[in-house]
């Protein structure tokens, strides 16, 4: 199965577990878009692997997380807003550029 865009979001109380889970997301090639949110391409198999790894890293501590696949249609209809200097947030900057391109294409289609 092909890779698909995925959003990974978590709420973990314990600092050590939260740090390890953040590192796991990076190990899987995801890019941080918020402090506890990551975005990237994962196959269904890799989604399951990440799910089990996060579950193991969470251990008995309190926490919740979800891995949400995003279909192409939903990705094309998303809204992104950024204000101020993005600094080194290259992923967010590229997502905003993609959104602008899609918005321009929609405008041209309706004109």
GIQUILIN-V17250 format. One record per pair of residues at least 24 apart in sequence whose ideal C-beta (glycine too) atoms are under 10 Angstrom apart, sorted by the first residue. I is the first residue (numbers start at 1). J is the second residue. Records with the same first field share a line. If there is no record, write none. Layout:
BEGIN
I: J ; J
END
This chain:
BEGIN
1: 43 ; 44 ; 45 ; 46 ; 47
2: 41 ; 43 ; 44
3: 29 ; 40 ; 41 ; 42 ; 43 ; 44 ; 45 ; 46 ; 47
4: 41 ; 42 ; 43 ; 44 ; 46 ; 47 ; 69 ; 70 ; 71 ; 72 ; 75
5: 39 ; 40 ; 41 ; 42 ; 68 ; 69 ; 70 ; 71 ; 72 ; 74 ; 75 ; 78
6: 30 ; 38 ; 39 ; 40 ; 41 ; 42 ; 43 ; 44 ; 46 ; 47 ; 50 ; 66 ; 67 ; 68 ; 69 ; 70
7: 33 ; 37 ; 38 ; 39 ; 40 ; 66 ; 67 ; 68 ; 69 ; 70
8: 32 ; 33 ; 36 ; 37 ; 38 ; 39 ; 40 ; 42 ; 47 ; 50 ; 51 ; 54 ; 65 ; 66 ; 67 ; 68
9: 33 ; 34 ; 36 ; 37 ; 38 ; 39 ; 64 ; 65 ; 66 ; 67 ; 68
10: 35 ; 36 ; 37 ; 38 ; 54 ; 58 ; 63 ; 64 ; 65 ; 66 ; 67
11: 36 ; 62 ; 63 ; 64 ; 65 ; 66
12: 36 ; 54 ; 57 ; 58 ; 61 ; 62 ; 63 ; 64 ; 65
13: 58 ; 61 ; 62 ; 63
14: 57 ; 58 ; 59 ; 60 ; 61 ; 62 ; 63
16: 57 ; 59 ; 61
17: 54 ; 57 ; 58 ; 59 ; 60 ; 61 ; 62 ; 63
18: 57 ; 58 ; 61 ; 63
19: 57
20: 53 ; 54 ; 56 ; 57 ; 58 ; 59
21: 50 ; 53 ; 54 ; 55 ; 57 ; 58 ; 63 ; 65
22: 57
23: 57
24: 49 ; 50 ; 53 ; 54 ; 56 ; 57
25: 50 ; 53 ; 54 ; 65 ; 67
27: 53
28: 53 ; 54
30: 67 ; 91
31: 89 ; 90 ; 91 ; 92 ; 94 ; 95
32: 89 ; 91 ; 92
33: 80 ; 89 ; 91 ; 92 ; 95
34: 92
36: 65
38: 67 ; 91
39: 70 ; 91 ; 92 ; 95
40: 91
42: 67 ; 69
44: 69
75: 99 ; 102
76: 102 ; 105 ; 106
77: 102 ; 106
78: 102
79: 103
END
